Amino acid sequence: MADTTTVEHVTVIATESLSKRFPRVTALDRLSVDIAPGVTGLVGANGAGKSTLIKILLGLSPASEGRASVLGLDVAKDGSAIRESVGYMPEHDCLPPDVSATEFVVHMARMSGLPPSAARERTADTLRHVGLYEERYRPMGGYSTGMKQRVKLAQALVHDPRLVLLDEPTNGLDPVGRDEMLGLIRRVHTDFGISVLVTSHLLGELERTCDHVVVIDGGKLLRSSSTSDFTQATASLAVEVTDTTDHPDGTKALRTALDRAGLTVQPAGRDADGTPGSDHVLLVDVASEETYDTVRDTIADLGLGLVRMEQRRHRIAEIFRSDDDADASHAPDASHAPDAPDASNAPDGMTKPAGPAGASAHGNGGAVDAA
Amino acid sequence: MPPETVTQQQRADVIHNIGYRHYDGPRLGRAYARRSLFSQSLRGAYGLGRSAKSKVAPMLLFAVMCAPAAIIVAVAIATKVDKLPVEYTRYAIMLQAVIGLYTASQAPQSVSRDLRFKTVPLYFSRPIEAMDYVVAKFAAMASSLFILTGAPLLILYVGALLAKLDFADQTKGFAQGLISVALLSLLFAGISLVVAALTPRRGFGVAAVIALLTISYGAVSAVQAIAWDQGNSGPVSWIGLFSPITIIDGVQTAFLGATSSFPGGVGPGTGTGFVYVLVLLGLIAGSYGLLMRRYRKVGL
């Protein structure tokens, strides 16, 4: 690559109008993106082209047109060399149930070219790093989903790759397991010095883990920017309070009070990541750091009990569904449109013109409610 | 040295070890990965490196396969016979049911599991290509069958030498037997892997392989018997082309000095024998081609 003068400027993955067409669908459509070392999130709905991109990057599927390089190697010519220094963690289950994690990971290490003794040593190290201890000698059939995900991550790391491709690593995990996995992914870069490309359909997850986020939809690049840009546009706070005798409907009282304080508030019937919520949860747009204080003080003034106050996870759909939502089924969104002027920030970096739809993107929490 | 210093030293060591270490050693690449897959599959075919339960079937079948040879040898040594009661080339034909069971149980184990538990995509995310996977699995299955069928021949041979039978005779017979079971191993491995690779369900794979081997053999022997009864000895040797084990029988009858187990012992002559060899090699190559086609599509 041209710009590989310093470590800082090395591009880990570079694609140049990369397209992949199948007889009936276009999986990737002239995708050009450069990914620098660090943790990069690849976000897209199902069928957005994430898996196709990973396949091409591993040199397993030829592109219809365009070029792509991984670690400076051409995917069309050096697939085998790329796969030697890249780790891959698939989205689906891939562990035979009747062998132990140790045996499985040793085998995968050897499949990556590590000599037997090195394979055993690295397996012990890697399994410890992902947090698997005594249970690694037991057959994997008895593992919990969290443990299985750790083994899958371990097999991707065991040969000390320079880049790992993680396909939906938090799939199927409970909130605690998800947080642990995200922490682990962060450590893969900070402690191990391995670059990470991680796919997800939950933008909120990636906000906390990634330095950079790439959003693709329908095989097209929708947005590629540093995580902080995203966070500004999408931060909101879920607040749940108790009812008291003074305020028999505490949620309503809080909403009124927060409205008066100048904050944008919507009810959330359901968390964006699919966990069922209740009518008692309010979503507050975070305008600045002071928003947290305002919310806290307002609740204290009302004398309500605070059940929870947490960063709400945004679904990536909120960003790219904006176009469809405006004219389609989400009529209730219209009611949010006037009170969410800042939401039009969200599609800033998008290639498509967003128009009034931008507002509905932000009000999606409410929309899910209504649906 | 005061004890505190020692523990501090140790603690420092422990903390030091927890850090991530990079790997700077050699990466042995594609050919090594293919060999690793071969040895893992071969070991797996005897349940090694797998659960205790999965060792039972292959080990039991291996024992059943060797037991008659051991008995024959014991009898031969005790009774001082002047030749072994069984030809080397005949042994595998006699025990074809055991070989069939072993093939049916281990071929799906080798490939259906990878499909079912979706381990195949993981392999293809490593330096190997689809071809390496097919070659490694094919070679491992053929080798495991060769061990299964060759071991009793070795017992017979060692026993024959201990019984002081003619060295040249025995060595020739043993070599012919080994060539015959090597061909048998390749043929059975190819056919059974093609069938097993069609389904991720192990049970289906087992049933399909057993069905293919027994039904074809049953049909061929029945038709041969009918033809023989009606005095048509001509077609008998041709009919043998339609089942794997009778193909081996035909080839070794024509070229490896074996006595045919066809009705009336009318195995193929040299001319028909060439057709047998062609069919045999065609089937082996065809299985390889079909497997390649199958795995080129599997991908991630």
Boltz contact constraints between the chains, C-beta under 6 A:
constraints:
  - contact:
      token1: [A, 55]
      token2: [B, 300]
      max_distance: 6.0
  - contact:
      token1: [A, 58]
      token2: [B, 125]
      max_distance: 6.0
  - contact:
      token1: [A, 60]
      token2: [B, 124]
      max_distance: 6.0
  - contact:
      token1: [A, 60]
      token2: [B, 299]
      max_distance: 6.0
  - contact:
      token1: [A, 60]
      token2: [B, 300]
      max_distance: 6.0
  - contact:
      token1: [A, 80]
      token2: [B, 30]
      max_distance: 6.0
  - contact:
      token1: [A, 80]
      token2: [B, 127]
      max_distance: 6.0
  - contact:
      token1: [A, 83]
      token2: [B, 126]
      max_distance: 6.0
  - contact:
      token1: [A, 83]
      token2: [B, 127]
      max_distance: 6.0
  - contact:
      token1: [A, 84]
      token2: [B, 27]
      max_distance: 6.0
  - contact:
      token1: [A, 84]
      token2: [B, 127]
      max_distance: 6.0
  - contact:
      token1: [A, 88]
      token2: [B, 125]
      max_distance: 6.0
  - contact:
      token1: [A, 90]
      token2: [B, 121]
      max_distance: 6.0
  - contact:
      token1: [A, 92]
      token2: [B, 118]
      max_distance: 6.0
  - contact:
      token1: [A, 94]
      token2: [B, 118]
      max_distance: 6.0
  - contact:
      token1: [A, 94]
      token2: [B, 119]
      max_distance: 6.0
  - contact:
      token1: [A, 94]
      token2: [B, 122]
      max_distance: 6.0
  - contact:
      token1: [A, 96]
      token2: [B, 113]
      max_distance: 6.0
  - contact:
      token1: [A, 96]
      token2: [B, 117]
      max_distance: 6.0
  - contact:
      token1: [A, 98]
      token2: [B, 50]
      max_distance: 6.0
  - contact:
      token1: [A, 98]
      token2: [B, 51]
      max_distance: 6.0
  - contact:
      token1: [A, 103]
      token2: [B, 49]
      max_distance: 6.0
  - contact:
      token1: [A, 107]
      token2: [B, 40]
      max_distance: 6.0
  - contact:
      token1: [A, 110]
      token2: [B, 36]
      max_distance: 6.0
  - contact:
      token1: [A, 111]
      token2: [B, 33]
      max_distance: 6.0
  - contact:
      token1: [A, 111]
      token2: [B, 36]
      max_distance: 6.0
  - contact:
      token1: [A, 111]
      token2: [B, 126]
      max_distance: 6.0
  - contact:
      token1: [A, 112]
      token2: [B, 126]
      max_distance: 6.0
  - contact:
      token1: [A, 113]
      token2: [B, 27]
      max_distance: 6.0
  - contact:
      token1: [A, 113]
      token2: [B, 28]
      max_distance: 6.0
  - contact:
      token1: [A, 113]
      token2: [B, 29]
      max_distance: 6.0
  - contact:
      token1: [A, 113]
      token2: [B, 32]
      max_distance: 6.0
  - contact:
      token1: [A, 113]
      token2: [B, 33]
      max_distance: 6.0
  - contact:
      token1: [A, 118]
      token2: [B, 25]
      max_distance: 6.0
  - contact:
      token1: [A, 122]
      token2: [B, 23]
      max_distance: 6.0
  - contact:
      token1: [A, 160]
      token2: [B, 22]
      max_distance: 6.0
  - contact:
      token1: [A, 160]
      token2: [B, 23]
      max_distance: 6.0
  - contact:
      token1: [A, 191]
      token2: [B, 20]
      max_distance: 6.0
  - contact:
      token1: [A, 192]
      token2: [B, 20]
      max_distance: 6.0
